[in-house]
Amino acid sequence: MKFTKMHGAGNDYVYVDARSQEQDWPELARRMSNRHFGVGSDGLILIKGSDVADLKMSMYNADGSEAEMCGNGIRCFVKYAVDRTIVSSSNGSVSVETLAGFAT
């Protein structure tokens, strides 16, 4: 599985393009986030497709619980998606669906 670890203003997350794969995401978050036996991170952030926004961000804390959103995490999420041309920011905005609602 390909992943990227990114840091944003004190938080570090593992990012996975999950648009075409399914896993036991809570378990993967627990295993990868372990700072002694895994990659080490505050959690796992997934890039998913959305019917109502440009993309959907799903986020799991290091303990495997699903989180609504993280401001530092979403900034890195958009950078990840734009840098890999998953989405275009040509209009200066990217809309992201989260459990907490929409962010642009």
Residue pairs with C-beta under 8 A, 6 or more apart in sequence:
1 16
1 21
1 23
2 16
2 17
3 14
3 15
3 16
3 32
3 39
4 14
4 15
4 80
5 12
5 13
5 14
5 15
5 39
5 41
6 12
6 13
6 15
6 76
6 79
6 80
7 76
8 72
8 73
8 75
8 76
9 72
9 75
10 72
11 42
11 70
11 72
11 73
12 40
12 41
12 42
13 41
13 42
13 43
13 44
13 45
13 59
13 70
13 73
13 76
14 29
14 32
14 33
14 39
14 41
14 43
14 44
14 45
15 45
15 46
15 47
15 76
15 77
15 80
16 44
16 45
16 46
16 47
17 47
17 84
17 86
18 25
18 46
18 47
18 48
18 58
19 47
19 48
19 49
19 86
25 44
25 46
25 58
25 60
26 60
26 64
26 65
26 66
27 64
28 44
28 60
29 43
29 44
29 60
29 61
29 62
29 63
29 64
30 62
30 63
30 64
31 37
31 38
32 38
32 39
32 41
32 44
33 39
33 40
33 41
33 42
33 43
33 44
33 61
33 62
34 40
34 62
35 41
41 62
42 61
42 62
42 70
42 73
43 59
43 60
43 61
43 62
43 67
43 70
43 73
44 59
44 60
45 57
45 58
45 59
45 60
45 70
45 73
45 76
45 77
46 57
46 58
46 59
46 60
47 55
47 56
47 57
47 77
47 80
47 81
47 86
48 55
48 56
48 57
48 58
49 55
49 56
50 56
50 96
50 97
52 97
52 102
53 95
53 96
53 97
53 102
54 81
54 87
54 94
54 95
54 96
55 77
55 81
55 86
55 87
55 94
55 95
55 96
55 97
56 96
56 97
56 98
57 69
57 73
57 74
57 77
57 96
57 97
57 98
58 66
58 99
59 66
59 67
59 68
59 69
59 70
59 73
59 98
59 99
60 66
60 67
61 67
66 99
67 99
68 98
68 99
68 100
69 98
69 99
69 100
69 103
74 96
74 98
74 103
77 96
78 87
78 89
78 94
78 96
80 86
81 87
81 94
82 88
82 89
82 94
87 94
93 104
94 104
95 102
95 103
95 104
96 102
96 103
96 104
